[in-house]
């Protein structure tokens, strides 16, 4: 999986725009607070693809928005 550099800042900004704290997002998405921190800090070894998908789904962000290259089919 090739993610854009700086995707963590983009995701953090979108979470904050939606008025969600890490704690609230963790409860709503089922992703642990630690894994949310790992996603937002771009620590790809600290979370699973499943966690990322749940995170993105809760914030209504398409995976293609953070991927490199052309749009990725959903």
Biopython code that builds the backbone (N, CA, C, O; Angstrom):
import numpy as np
from Bio.PDB.StructureBuilder import StructureBuilder

atoms = [
    (1, "UNK", "N", (0.857, -1.173, 0.000)),
    (1, "UNK", "CA", (0.000, 0.000, 0.000)),
    (1, "UNK", "C", (0.899, 1.231, 0.000)),
    (1, "UNK", "O", (1.734, 1.405, 0.888)),
    (2, "UNK", "N", (0.721, 2.070, -0.992)),
    (2, "UNK", "CA", (1.531, 3.280, -1.103)),
    (2, "UNK", "C", (0.683, 4.495, -0.744)),
    (2, "UNK", "O", (-0.208, 4.897, -1.492)),
    (3, "UNK", "N", (0.979, 5.064, 0.408)),
    (3, "UNK", "CA", (0.220, 6.209, 0.889)),
    (3, "UNK", "C", (0.986, 7.496, 0.631)),
    (3, "UNK", "O", (2.217, 7.521, 0.653)),
    (4, "UNK", "N", (0.247, 8.547, 0.389)),
    (4, "UNK", "CA", (0.854, 9.864, 0.158)),
    (4, "UNK", "C", (1.607, 10.336, 1.395)),
    (4, "UNK", "O", (1.196, 10.071, 2.525)),
    (5, "UNK", "N", (2.686, 11.021, 1.173)),
    (5, "UNK", "CA", (3.390, 11.654, 2.284)),
    (5, "UNK", "C", (2.495, 12.760, 2.839)),
    (5, "UNK", "O", (1.904, 13.525, 2.077)),
    (6, "UNK", "N", (2.398, 12.839, 4.130)),
    (6, "UNK", "CA", (1.583, 13.875, 4.768)),
    (6, "UNK", "C", (0.118, 13.491, 4.940)),
    (6, "UNK", "O", (-0.701, 14.329, 5.318)),
    (7, "UNK", "N", (-0.225, 12.217, 4.663)),
    (7, "UNK", "CA", (-1.627, 11.825, 4.807)),
    (7, "UNK", "C", (-2.103, 11.959, 6.254)),
    (7, "UNK", "O", (-3.287, 12.191, 6.499)),
    (8, "UNK", "N", (-1.188, 11.814, 7.208)),
    (8, "UNK", "CA", (-1.573, 11.918, 8.620)),
    (8, "UNK", "C", (-2.100, 13.294, 8.965)),
    (8, "UNK", "O", (-3.086, 13.420, 9.692)),
    (9, "UNK", "N", (-1.451, 14.332, 8.449)),
    (9, "UNK", "CA", (-1.924, 15.698, 8.696)),
    (9, "UNK", "C", (-3.290, 15.919, 8.072)),
    (9, "UNK", "O", (-4.152, 16.564, 8.669)),
    (10, "UNK", "N", (-3.491, 15.386, 6.870)),
    (10, "UNK", "CA", (-4.780, 15.499, 6.197)),
    (10, "UNK", "C", (-5.874, 14.835, 7.033)),
    (10, "UNK", "O", (-6.942, 15.412, 7.240)),
    (11, "UNK", "N", (-5.600, 13.615, 7.514)),
    (11, "UNK", "CA", (-6.600, 12.882, 8.290)),
    (11, "UNK", "C", (-6.880, 13.556, 9.629)),
    (11, "UNK", "O", (-8.032, 13.644, 10.053)),
    (12, "UNK", "N", (-5.842, 14.025, 10.285)),
    (12, "UNK", "CA", (-6.024, 14.732, 11.560)),
    (12, "UNK", "C", (-6.905, 15.963, 11.348)),
    (12, "UNK", "O", (-7.822, 16.220, 12.127)),
    (13, "UNK", "N", (-6.621, 16.714, 10.297)),
    (13, "UNK", "CA", (-7.416, 17.903, 9.990)),
    (13, "UNK", "C", (-8.871, 17.580, 9.741)),
    (13, "UNK", "O", (-9.757, 18.291, 10.214)),
    (14, "UNK", "N", (-9.128, 16.512, 9.002)),
    (14, "UNK", "CA", (-10.516, 16.116, 8.713)),
    (14, "UNK", "C", (-11.229, 15.677, 9.989)),
    (14, "UNK", "O", (-12.405, 15.983, 10.187)),
    (15, "UNK", "N", (-10.513, 14.961, 10.851)),
    (15, "UNK", "CA", (-11.116, 14.532, 12.125)),
    (15, "UNK", "C", (-11.502, 15.755, 12.960)),
    (15, "UNK", "O", (-12.605, 15.822, 13.502)),
    (16, "UNK", "N", (-10.598, 16.705, 13.054)),
    (16, "UNK", "CA", (-10.852, 17.913, 13.843)),
    (16, "UNK", "C", (-11.983, 18.733, 13.224)),
    (16, "UNK", "O", (-12.826, 19.263, 13.949)),
    (17, "UNK", "N", (-12.013, 18.845, 11.892)),
    (17, "UNK", "CA", (-13.097, 19.561, 11.202)),
    (17, "UNK", "C", (-14.463, 18.973, 11.553)),
    (17, "UNK", "O", (-15.457, 19.694, 11.636)),
    (18, "UNK", "N", (-14.498, 17.671, 11.756)),
    (18, "UNK", "CA", (-15.757, 16.995, 12.074)),
    (18, "UNK", "C", (-16.063, 17.017, 13.570)),
    (18, "UNK", "O", (-17.056, 16.444, 14.019)),
    (19, "UNK", "N", (-15.198, 17.686, 14.337)),
    (19, "UNK", "CA", (-15.446, 17.852, 15.762)),
    (19, "UNK", "C", (-15.213, 16.601, 16.588)),
    (19, "UNK", "O", (-15.794, 16.444, 17.661)),
    (20, "UNK", "N", (-14.362, 15.706, 16.091)),
    (20, "UNK", "CA", (-14.110, 14.458, 16.800)),
    (20, "UNK", "C", (-12.764, 14.474, 17.506)),
    (20, "UNK", "O", (-11.745, 14.840, 16.922)),
    (21, "UNK", "N", (-12.775, 14.078, 18.749)),
    (21, "UNK", "CA", (-11.528, 13.838, 19.461)),
    (21, "UNK", "C", (-11.077, 12.423, 19.113)),
    (21, "UNK", "O", (-11.841, 11.649, 18.536)),
    (22, "UNK", "N", (-9.853, 12.090, 19.457)),
    (22, "UNK", "CA", (-9.373, 10.733, 19.234)),
    (22, "UNK", "C", (-10.241, 9.748, 20.006)),
    (22, "UNK", "O", (-10.580, 8.682, 19.493)),
    (23, "UNK", "N", (-10.595, 10.095, 21.218)),
    (23, "UNK", "CA", (-11.421, 9.220, 22.056)),
    (23, "UNK", "C", (-12.793, 8.972, 21.413)),
    (23, "UNK", "O", (-13.261, 7.835, 21.369)),
    (24, "UNK", "N", (-13.432, 10.033, 20.917)),
    (24, "UNK", "CA", (-14.744, 9.892, 20.279)),
    (24, "UNK", "C", (-14.647, 9.072, 19.001)),
    (24, "UNK", "O", (-15.509, 8.237, 18.731)),
    (25, "UNK", "N", (-13.606, 9.304, 18.215)),
    (25, "UNK", "CA", (-13.430, 8.552, 16.976)),
    (25, "UNK", "C", (-13.166, 7.080, 17.269)),
    (25, "UNK", "O", (-13.662, 6.204, 16.562)),
    (26, "UNK", "N", (-12.392, 6.812, 18.302)),
    (26, "UNK", "CA", (-12.106, 5.426, 18.681)),
    (26, "UNK", "C", (-13.413, 4.703, 19.046)),
    (26, "UNK", "O", (-13.642, 3.571, 18.620)),
    (27, "UNK", "N", (-14.238, 5.350, 19.814)),
    (27, "UNK", "CA", (-15.502, 4.737, 20.228)),
    (27, "UNK", "C", (-16.418, 4.501, 19.031)),
    (27, "UNK", "O", (-17.046, 3.448, 18.922)),
    (28, "UNK", "N", (-16.493, 5.486, 18.134)),
    (28, "UNK", "CA", (-17.394, 5.387, 16.981)),
    (28, "UNK", "C", (-16.909, 4.392, 15.935)),
    (28, "UNK", "O", (-17.720, 3.712, 15.306)),
    (29, "UNK", "N", (-15.598, 4.301, 15.744)),
    (29, "UNK", "CA", (-15.046, 3.478, 14.661)),
    (29, "UNK", "C", (-14.662, 2.069, 15.085)),
    (29, "UNK", "O", (-14.607, 1.162, 14.254)),
    (30, "UNK", "N", (-14.399, 1.882, 16.365)),
    (30, "UNK", "CA", (-13.907, 0.594, 16.832)),
    (30, "UNK", "C", (-12.406, 0.441, 16.705)),
    (30, "UNK", "O", (-11.867, -0.636, 16.961)),
    (31, "UNK", "N", (-11.722, 1.507, 16.311)),
    (31, "UNK", "CA", (-10.260, 1.514, 16.210)),
    (31, "UNK", "C", (-9.715, 2.061, 17.530)),
    (31, "UNK", "O", (-10.216, 3.064, 18.038)),
    (32, "UNK", "N", (-8.699, 1.412, 18.083)),
    (32, "UNK", "CA", (-8.169, 1.862, 19.372)),
    (32, "UNK", "C", (-7.571, 3.264, 19.266)),
    (32, "UNK", "O", (-7.152, 3.698, 18.193)),
    (33, "UNK", "N", (-7.542, 3.952, 20.386)),
    (33, "UNK", "CA", (-6.947, 5.291, 20.414)),
    (33, "UNK", "C", (-5.490, 5.237, 19.966)),
    (33, "UNK", "O", (-5.040, 6.116, 19.230)),
    (34, "UNK", "N", (-4.754, 4.228, 20.396)),
    (34, "UNK", "CA", (-3.347, 4.095, 20.008)),
    (34, "UNK", "C", (-3.215, 3.918, 18.496)),
    (34, "UNK", "O", (-2.324, 4.503, 17.880)),
    (35, "UNK", "N", (-4.086, 3.124, 17.901)),
    (35, "UNK", "CA", (-4.002, 2.920, 16.461)),
    (35, "UNK", "C", (-4.402, 4.170, 15.691)),
    (35, "UNK", "O", (-3.867, 4.423, 14.611)),
    (36, "UNK", "N", (-5.328, 4.953, 16.222)),
    (36, "UNK", "CA", (-5.666, 6.233, 15.599)),
    (36, "UNK", "C", (-4.441, 7.143, 15.633)),
    (36, "UNK", "O", (-4.118, 7.795, 14.640)),
    (37, "UNK", "N", (-3.765, 7.186, 16.774)),
    (37, "UNK", "CA", (-2.531, 7.981, 16.856)),
    (37, "UNK", "C", (-1.500, 7.492, 15.844)),
    (37, "UNK", "O", (-0.836, 8.301, 15.195)),
    (38, "UNK", "N", (-1.363, 6.176, 15.706)),
    (38, "UNK", "CA", (-0.409, 5.628, 14.739)),
    (38, "UNK", "C", (-0.778, 6.004, 13.311)),
    (38, "UNK", "O", (0.099, 6.332, 12.512)),
    (39, "UNK", "N", (-2.062, 5.959, 12.985)),
    (39, "UNK", "CA", (-2.517, 6.362, 11.649)),
    (39, "UNK", "C", (-2.166, 7.825, 11.408)),
    (39, "UNK", "O", (-1.601, 8.168, 10.369)),
    (40, "UNK", "N", (-2.497, 8.675, 12.354)),
    (40, "UNK", "CA", (-2.295, 10.114, 12.172)),
    (40, "UNK", "C", (-0.823, 10.511, 12.214)),
    (40, "UNK", "O", (-0.454, 11.571, 11.708)),
    (41, "UNK", "N", (0.020, 9.673, 12.811)),
    (41, "UNK", "CA", (1.465, 9.936, 12.833)),
    (41, "UNK", "C", (2.186, 9.204, 11.709)),
    (41, "UNK", "O", (3.414, 9.231, 11.626)),
    (42, "UNK", "N", (1.406, 8.544, 10.835)),
    (42, "UNK", "CA", (1.936, 7.819, 9.684)),
    (42, "UNK", "C", (2.888, 6.692, 10.085)),
    (42, "UNK", "O", (3.837, 6.384, 9.365)),
    (43, "UNK", "N", (2.627, 6.090, 11.226)),
    (43, "UNK", "CA", (3.407, 4.955, 11.704)),
    (43, "UNK", "C", (2.758, 3.683, 11.149)),
    (43, "UNK", "O", (1.978, 3.028, 11.840)),
    (44, "UNK", "N", (3.083, 3.336, 9.897)),
    (44, "UNK", "CA", (2.373, 2.256, 9.215)),
    (44, "UNK", "C", (2.572, 0.883, 9.856)),
    (44, "UNK", "O", (1.791, -0.034, 9.602)),
    (45, "UNK", "N", (3.587, 0.734, 10.667)),
    (45, "UNK", "CA", (3.786, -0.537, 11.362)),
    (45, "UNK", "C", (2.923, -0.620, 12.623)),
    (45, "UNK", "O", (2.853, -1.671, 13.259)),
    (46, "UNK", "N", (2.265, 0.486, 12.984)),
    (46, "UNK", "CA", (1.495, 0.538, 14.222)),
    (46, "UNK", "C", (0.003, 0.328, 14.067)),
    (46, "UNK", "O", (-0.737, 0.424, 15.045)),
    (47, "UNK", "N", (-0.459, 0.039, 12.838)),
    (47, "UNK", "CA", (-1.887, -0.201, 12.637)),
    (47, "UNK", "C", (-2.089, -1.132, 11.445)),
    (47, "UNK", "O", (-1.193, -1.304, 10.618)),
    (48, "UNK", "N", (-3.260, -1.719, 11.369)),
    (48, "UNK", "CA", (-3.560, -2.625, 10.263)),
    (48, "UNK", "C", (-4.343, -1.900, 9.169)),
    (48, "UNK", "O", (-4.885, -0.817, 9.387)),
    (49, "UNK", "N", (-4.391, -2.511, 8.008)),
    (49, "UNK", "CA", (-5.184, -1.966, 6.903)),
    (49, "UNK", "C", (-6.657, -1.906, 7.310)),
    (49, "UNK", "O", (-7.371, -0.970, 6.949)),
    (50, "UNK", "N", (-7.098, -2.897, 8.052)),
    (50, "UNK", "CA", (-8.482, -2.916, 8.537)),
    (50, "UNK", "C", (-8.763, -1.695, 9.424)),
    (50, "UNK", "O", (-9.815, -1.066, 9.305)),
    (51, "UNK", "N", (-7.822, -1.366, 10.307)),
    (51, "UNK", "CA", (-7.978, -0.174, 11.155)),
    (51, "UNK", "C", (-8.090, 1.083, 10.298)),
    (51, "UNK", "O", (-8.927, 1.948, 10.557)),
    (52, "UNK", "N", (-7.246, 1.178, 9.282)),
    (52, "UNK", "CA", (-7.272, 2.348, 8.404)),
    (52, "UNK", "C", (-8.611, 2.446, 7.694)),
    (52, "UNK", "O", (-9.182, 3.533, 7.606)),
    (53, "UNK", "N", (-9.118, 1.342, 7.190)),
    (53, "UNK", "CA", (-10.411, 1.351, 6.490)),
    (53, "UNK", "C", (-11.539, 1.793, 7.428)),
    (53, "UNK", "O", (-12.398, 2.581, 7.032)),
    (54, "UNK", "N", (-11.544, 1.294, 8.663)),
    (54, "UNK", "CA", (-12.572, 1.695, 9.630)),
    (54, "UNK", "C", (-12.470, 3.186, 9.954)),
    (54, "UNK", "O", (-13.482, 3.880, 10.052)),
    (55, "UNK", "N", (-11.251, 3.665, 10.116)),
    (55, "UNK", "CA", (-10.996, 5.085, 10.391)),
    (55, "UNK", "C", (-11.558, 5.931, 9.250)),
    (55, "UNK", "O", (-12.313, 6.878, 9.474)),
    (56, "UNK", "N", (-11.176, 5.571, 8.019)),
    (56, "UNK", "CA", (-11.617, 6.334, 6.850)),
    (56, "UNK", "C", (-13.130, 6.276, 6.683)),
    (56, "UNK", "O", (-13.758, 7.278, 6.343)),
    (57, "UNK", "N", (-13.713, 5.111, 6.920)),
    (57, "UNK", "CA", (-15.171, 4.964, 6.785)),
    (57, "UNK", "C", (-15.901, 5.876, 7.761)),
    (57, "UNK", "O", (-16.876, 6.534, 7.396)),
    (58, "UNK", "N", (-15.432, 5.913, 8.989)),
    (58, "UNK", "CA", (-16.097, 6.743, 10.003)),
    (58, "UNK", "C", (-16.033, 8.225, 9.636)),
    (58, "UNK", "O", (-16.967, 8.974, 9.922)),
    (59, "UNK", "N", (-14.942, 8.650, 9.007)),
    (59, "UNK", "CA", (-14.795, 10.052, 8.625)),
    (59, "UNK", "C", (-15.299, 10.329, 7.209)),
    (59, "UNK", "O", (-15.217, 11.458, 6.726)),
    (60, "UNK", "N", (-15.823, 9.289, 6.542)),
    (60, "UNK", "CA", (-16.333, 9.407, 5.175)),
    (60, "UNK", "C", (-15.266, 9.940, 4.210)),
    (60, "UNK", "O", (-15.514, 10.858, 3.428)),
    (61, "UNK", "N", (-14.079, 9.340, 4.287)),
    (61, "UNK", "CA", (-12.957, 9.709, 3.428)),
    (61, "UNK", "C", (-12.657, 8.509, 2.526)),
    (61, "UNK", "O", (-12.412, 7.412, 3.029)),
    (62, "UNK", "N", (-12.672, 8.700, 1.192)),
    (62, "UNK", "CA", (-12.327, 7.584, 0.319)),
    (62, "UNK", "C", (-10.845, 7.239, 0.426)),
    (62, "UNK", "O", (-10.001, 8.125, 0.564)),
    (63, "UNK", "N", (-10.537, 5.954, 0.363)),
    (63, "UNK", "CA", (-9.149, 5.500, 0.420)),
    (63, "UNK", "C", (-8.314, 6.179, -0.660)),
    (63, "UNK", "O", (-7.141, 6.482, -0.442)),
    (64, "UNK", "N", (-8.911, 6.417, -1.814)),
    (64, "UNK", "CA", (-8.189, 7.033, -2.928)),
    (64, "UNK", "C", (-7.637, 8.416, -2.576)),
    (64, "UNK", "O", (-6.682, 8.879, -3.199)),
    (65, "UNK", "N", (-8.230, 9.071, -1.587)),
    (65, "UNK", "CA", (-7.783, 10.413, -1.203)),
    (65, "UNK", "C", (-6.394, 10.408, -0.573)),
    (65, "UNK", "O", (-5.701, 11.426, -0.605)),
    (66, "UNK", "N", (-5.980, 9.288, -0.007)),
    (66, "UNK", "CA", (-4.676, 9.237, 0.642)),
    (66, "UNK", "C", (-3.675, 8.340, -0.090)),
    (66, "UNK", "O", (-2.537, 8.187, 0.352)),
    (67, "UNK", "N", (-4.100, 7.751, -1.201)),
    (67, "UNK", "CA", (-3.220, 6.874, -1.973)),
    (67, "UNK", "C", (-2.409, 7.667, -2.993)),
    (67, "UNK", "O", (-2.836, 8.721, -3.464)),
    (68, "UNK", "N", (-1.239, 7.141, -3.323)),
    (68, "UNK", "CA", (-0.423, 7.712, -4.390)),
    (68, "UNK", "C", (-0.992, 7.304, -5.745)),
    (68, "UNK", "O", (-1.651, 6.271, -5.867)),
    (69, "UNK", "N", (-0.738, 8.100, -6.733)),
    (69, "UNK", "CA", (-1.101, 7.725, -8.097)),
    (69, "UNK", "C", (-2.562, 7.945, -8.408)),
    (69, "UNK", "O", (-3.252, 8.742, -7.772)),
    (70, "UNK", "N", (-3.009, 7.215, -9.405)),
    (70, "UNK", "CA", (-4.390, 7.338, -9.877)),
    (70, "UNK", "C", (-5.364, 6.837, -8.828)),
    (70, "UNK", "O", (-4.984, 6.172, -7.865)),
    (71, "UNK", "N", (-6.598, 7.165, -9.032)),
    (71, "UNK", "CA", (-7.636, 6.714, -8.101)),
    (71, "UNK", "C", (-7.650, 5.198, -8.009)),
    (71, "UNK", "O", (-7.430, 4.487, -8.990)),
    (72, "UNK", "N", (-7.913, 4.738, -6.818)),
    (72, "UNK", "CA", (-7.961, 3.303, -6.543)),
    (72, "UNK", "C", (-9.412, 2.862, -6.569)),
    (72, "UNK", "O", (-10.256, 3.509, -5.948)),
    (73, "UNK", "N", (-9.732, 1.768, -7.276)),
    (73, "UNK", "CA", (-11.133, 1.319, -7.268)),
    (73, "UNK", "C", (-11.576, 0.913, -5.870)),
    (73, "UNK", "O", (-10.801, 0.334, -5.108)),
    (74, "UNK", "N", (-12.807, 1.212, -5.542)),
    (74, "UNK", "CA", (-13.341, 0.861, -4.219)),
    (74, "UNK", "C", (-14.084, -0.439, -4.257)),
    (74, "UNK", "O", (-14.599, -0.885, -3.232)),
]
sb = StructureBuilder()
sb.init_structure("model")
sb.init_model(0)
sb.init_chain("A")
sb.init_seg("    ")
for serial, (resi, resn, name, xyz) in enumerate(atoms, 1):
    if name == "N":
        sb.init_residue(resn, " ", resi, " ")
    sb.init_atom(name, np.array(xyz, "f"), 0.0, 1.0, " ", f" {name:<3s}", serial, name[0])
structure = sb.get_structure()
